[in-house]
Amino acid sequence: MKKIICCVAGRSGGHIIPCLSYAEKFREIEPETEVLFFHAPTELDRSLLKNIDYISKKVALPLDNVPLKKEWFKIPLFIMQLFGSTMMSFYYLIKHKPSLIISTGGYISIPVCLVARLLGIRVELFELNCVPGKATRFLARFVSIVRICFPETNNYVNYGNSIVSPYPLKPQYKGKKPTRELILQTLHFNKTNKTLLVLGGSQGSQTLNELFLKACQTAQDWQVIHQIGNNDVEAIKQQYKNLGMKAYVFQFHNHLETLYPAADVVICRAGAGSLFETVYFKKRCITVPLETKTNDHQVHNARSFEKQYPHLFSTLLQEDFKADPTLLQKIIAS
């Protein structure tokens, strides 16, 4: 009888990819292991989970985020979605009988993890960021283990079941490691120019793209590897062409590990995946953390890494970057 484990993640590559990476560690020990995967009903989720042969069943849970106070009128719909998602979780967990639930957070984790608790299924909940989200804070007391990647996270989920664990990076190489020289040659880049790897995440960052291109207007010796996410590749290629700057521009790349070795500096948001991956490759990194009115967890991520790895990490706040695009060039030159 094949072993089945269950993954729960959605709405972000930063949730889905590490969840899959952790599942693959189990498959290294037992290659016949199959995966039941609960995800959100978004195109991003479907594209990230496409063509993964060891996923035996994908289940899209129709659960939106908890409505804000000003969206009180959506509460009845949310309750209906929560009930429906809970019933679906019961059905598929009883049908497939997984031996383990792996969750990387988000609201769709709530019905699955609570049902798993009722059914006596072991749950390992990953909190990937320094400051946990609301779903993780709620679920932490009900699961078997909370695996945290930042020691500071213990201040929020200390129920005696948390353990500091390595961030679940995906396997980096399946063949010969590419060298900096080979990558630059393949991209037709100069060996002497400074190569910047700009990462906006799996969904891209329109603001980061725009700010970086403004900073490029005063740069002299940069060449750029730029992940732009869901933006117009040809339009951004043309902007680099107008600047007379060599650039490799793409929306999404399944094997970023083949590009990291070429970088002198990585410029990215402060999602946990990008930060831990940059440390893995021992690259200098300038983070531009995303800040919103309701969420500043990326700022906490960035500050934590700046403290742990002062020789590698610098933080450039978005508002400061907007006020003075030349700040990036000054940090790189320092």
Secondary structure as GFF3:
##gff-version 3
##sequence-region A 1 334
A	DSSP	beta_strand	4	8	.	.	.	ID=ss1
A	DSSP	alpha_helix	13	29	.	.	.	ID=ss2
A	DSSP	beta_strand	34	39	.	.	.	ID=ss3
A	DSSP	alpha_helix	43	48	.	.	.	ID=ss4
A	DSSP	beta_strand	55	60	.	.	.	ID=ss5
A	DSSP	three_ten_helix	69	74	.	.	.	ID=ss6
A	DSSP	alpha_helix	75	96	.	.	.	ID=ss7
A	DSSP	beta_strand	100	103	.	.	.	ID=ss8
A	DSSP	alpha_helix	109	119	.	.	.	ID=ss9
A	DSSP	beta_strand	122	127	.	.	.	ID=ss10
A	DSSP	alpha_helix	134	139	.	.	.	ID=ss11
A	DSSP	beta_strand	145	148	.	.	.	ID=ss12
A	DSSP	three_ten_helix	151	155	.	.	.	ID=ss13
A	DSSP	beta_strand	162	164	.	.	.	ID=ss14
A	DSSP	alpha_helix	180	187	.	.	.	ID=ss15
A	DSSP	beta_strand	194	199	.	.	.	ID=ss16
A	DSSP	alpha_helix	206	216	.	.	.	ID=ss17
A	DSSP	beta_strand	222	227	.	.	.	ID=ss18
A	DSSP	alpha_helix	233	242	.	.	.	ID=ss19
A	DSSP	beta_strand	247	250	.	.	.	ID=ss20
A	DSSP	three_ten_helix	256	258	.	.	.	ID=ss21
A	DSSP	three_ten_helix	260	262	.	.	.	ID=ss22
A	DSSP	beta_strand	265	268	.	.	.	ID=ss23
A	DSSP	alpha_helix	272	280	.	.	.	ID=ss24
A	DSSP	beta_strand	284	287	.	.	.	ID=ss25
A	DSSP	alpha_helix	297	308	.	.	.	ID=ss26
A	DSSP	beta_strand	313	315	.	.	.	ID=ss27
A	DSSP	alpha_helix	318	323	.	.	.	ID=ss28
A	DSSP	alpha_helix	326	333	.	.	.	ID=ss29
###
